[in-house]
Amino acid sequence: MIIAHFIYDKHALIACSMTCYSWYIVAVPHLHYSLTMEEARYYPWDRTKYMWPTPLRRSYDLGLLPLVKRLRIRLRLCSCNEFTPEWIDRRTLRYFSALTNLQELGIDNLQLSRFMPNIQQCFGHFSPTLRFLALRKPMGSCRQILYFIGLFPNLQDLKFHWSFPTDGQGSMTDATLIPLSVPPLRGRLTLASFTREGLVRDMITYFGGLRFRSMDLFEVRCARLLLYECRKTLETLRLYPNDPYGEEFLGRREEDTQVSDL
Amino acid sequence: MDSHTLLQRFDLSRNTSLRTLETSARSINRTGDTASDFFITILSSATSPAPLDFVVIYRELDFGFWSNSLIFESEPASYFYSPMRMEERALFRQKQFGVFREMHRATDFRLVLCADVFDSLVERAIKTLECLVEAEEAKGGLCHHYKPLVISERRTIRTRPLDHCLAVDIPGDCPFYASAL
C-alpha cells in the first residue's frame, strides 16, 4: 500500500487516516508505532501530558496499545530519579499486558536490584515479542542485568548507555540468578561509556558466546574482548574516535535509543 | 594512545567476516590528526577476505545546514545556511580526501560517502557529495580501485517523531480517532 511510504511523514499519515476507514486501518499502526514517556522538564508548558503513566493510560483507554511497537521511558540522569517498582502498580501492569506487540523497549535509570526477584512479573509480558532492549544507566549487579536480558528469549539487539561499574556488590542471592533463556543476540550491539567488562564476560559464559553482526562502540573498555568474541559474525563496526561518549549520535535529548535512540 | 596500544584494543585481524567500518565525517580531520591516525592504524590490521567498505557518515551540520528543530528530533520547517563558511567546509573535505588517500596506503577498501540527513535535504546533500567526488576525480586525487560510492540513509532516530504528539494528544487534537475507535 502506498501509505506505507509515508511512515516518516506524520502529517501525511494523519491526512490518510482521516480520508476513509480503509486508509485509516493502514495508517494507524504507523502513527502509533512509538510511545514515549518523559519527564516534565522537557515540556515545562505542560507538566503532565508526557509524564508517566499518562501516555500509557490514554493509549490504553483508546485501545491503541497493541499497535505500539516501541516503548521509551526517558528520565533525567540523576540519582534522585530512578525507575523503581513503585512506578508500576496493578493498573500499570494492565497497560503492560496490553502491549502485545512491543518489539523495542528503552528505560532510563532502571533500578534492577529493586525489582528483584519478581522482575518477571513486571516485564515478562514483553517476553514473546521483544527484539531490542536499550538501557541507559541501569543500576544493578551484572548478574541482575544478565537475568533481565534473559527474560526476553527473542532479543536480537542490545544497547547500553552510560553504564557505571556497579551500584553495589550485588546481593548474596545473585549467585542463584541464572538467565531464564539464551536470547539469540545476533543483531546490533551499541555500547557507550561502558565500563562493565564483567557483564560482557557473564554474557559470554551464560549465553555461550556473543554473535552480534553489528557493533557501535563509544568509549568502551572491553573492545578487544568484544571484537574477539564476534570475530566470526561481525560484519559492521562503527567507531567514532572524535565522539567517544556518543554525544553526536546518542546525546541529544535522548537513542539511541534510543534510551534514546531506540 | 600509541599504535601498538591501539592495535591491542582494536585488532581486526581475526574478524574475518567484517564488511563495513563506519564513522562520522567529523572523525576524519586531516592527515596527522589523532582520529585519522586511529583509522589508518586499525585498518592496517584488517584481514577480512571480502572487500571492505569504509563508510563516512555526513550529517546536516557537515553540509552547513542548521535548524533549531534539529535538537527536537523532528523535521524542521526551514534551515539556515551559512555561506560564509562554505570555503572552510570545502577545505575541510579536501583534507578528508587526503586522509582517505593515506588510509588507502594501509589497506584496500571502497570508500562510501553516506548522507544521513532529513528527507528534505537528501537531494542537496547527495549532490554536494557527488560534486566533491567529481572534483577530486578531476584533480586526480582518487587513488582507490573503486570509485567512491555516494549513498543516503534516512535517519531512524528522528524520522519517527510521531510519538510525541500522537497516541497522547488524540482525544483533544484529533477527534476522528476517538470516534473511529
Boltz contact constraints between the chains, C-beta under 6 A:
constraints:
  - contact:
      token1: [A, 8]
      token2: [B, 159]
      max_distance: 6.0
  - contact:
      token1: [A, 10]
      token2: [B, 162]
      max_distance: 6.0
  - contact:
      token1: [A, 18]
      token2: [B, 176]
      max_distance: 6.0
  - contact:
      token1: [A, 31]
      token2: [B, 162]
      max_distance: 6.0
  - contact:
      token1: [A, 31]
      token2: [B, 166]
      max_distance: 6.0
  - contact:
      token1: [A, 32]
      token2: [B, 167]
      max_distance: 6.0
  - contact:
      token1: [A, 34]
      token2: [B, 160]
      max_distance: 6.0
  - contact:
      token1: [A, 34]
      token2: [B, 163]
      max_distance: 6.0
  - contact:
      token1: [A, 35]
      token2: [B, 163]
      max_distance: 6.0
  - contact:
      token1: [A, 35]
      token2: [B, 167]
      max_distance: 6.0
  - contact:
      token1: [A, 36]
      token2: [B, 163]
      max_distance: 6.0
  - contact:
      token1: [A, 55]
      token2: [B, 168]
      max_distance: 6.0
  - contact:
      token1: [A, 59]
      token2: [B, 167]
      max_distance: 6.0
  - contact:
      token1: [A, 62]
      token2: [B, 181]
      max_distance: 6.0
  - contact:
      token1: [A, 63]
      token2: [B, 181]
      max_distance: 6.0
  - contact:
      token1: [A, 64]
      token2: [B, 167]
      max_distance: 6.0
  - contact:
      token1: [A, 223]
      token2: [B, 9]
      max_distance: 6.0
  - contact:
      token1: [A, 223]
      token2: [B, 10]
      max_distance: 6.0
  - contact:
      token1: [A, 224]
      token2: [B, 9]
      max_distance: 6.0
  - contact:
      token1: [A, 231]
      token2: [B, 14]
      max_distance: 6.0
  - contact:
      token1: [A, 231]
      token2: [B, 15]
      max_distance: 6.0
  - contact:
      token1: [A, 234]
      token2: [B, 15]
      max_distance: 6.0
  - contact:
      token1: [A, 234]
      token2: [B, 18]
      max_distance: 6.0
  - contact:
      token1: [A, 235]
      token2: [B, 17]
      max_distance: 6.0
  - contact:
      token1: [A, 235]
      token2: [B, 19]
      max_distance: 6.0
  - contact:
      token1: [A, 236]
      token2: [B, 20]
      max_distance: 6.0
  - contact:
      token1: [A, 237]
      token2: [B, 21]
      max_distance: 6.0
  - contact:
      token1: [A, 238]
      token2: [B, 22]
      max_distance: 6.0
  - contact:
      token1: [A, 239]
      token2: [B, 23]
      max_distance: 6.0
  - contact:
      token1: [A, 240]
      token2: [B, 23]
      max_distance: 6.0
  - contact:
      token1: [A, 240]
      token2: [B, 24]
      max_distance: 6.0
  - contact:
      token1: [A, 240]
      token2: [B, 27]
      max_distance: 6.0
  - contact:
      token1: [A, 241]
      token2: [B, 27]
      max_distance: 6.0
  - contact:
      token1: [A, 241]
      token2: [B, 35]
      max_distance: 6.0
  - contact:
      token1: [A, 241]
      token2: [B, 38]
      max_distance: 6.0
  - contact:
      token1: [A, 242]
      token2: [B, 26]
      max_distance: 6.0
  - contact:
      token1: [A, 242]
      token2: [B, 27]
      max_distance: 6.0
  - contact:
      token1: [A, 242]
      token2: [B, 35]
      max_distance: 6.0
  - contact:
      token1: [A, 252]
      token2: [B, 71]
      max_distance: 6.0
  - contact:
      token1: [A, 255]
      token2: [B, 157]
      max_distance: 6.0
  - contact:
      token1: [A, 261]
      token2: [B, 157]
      max_distance: 6.0
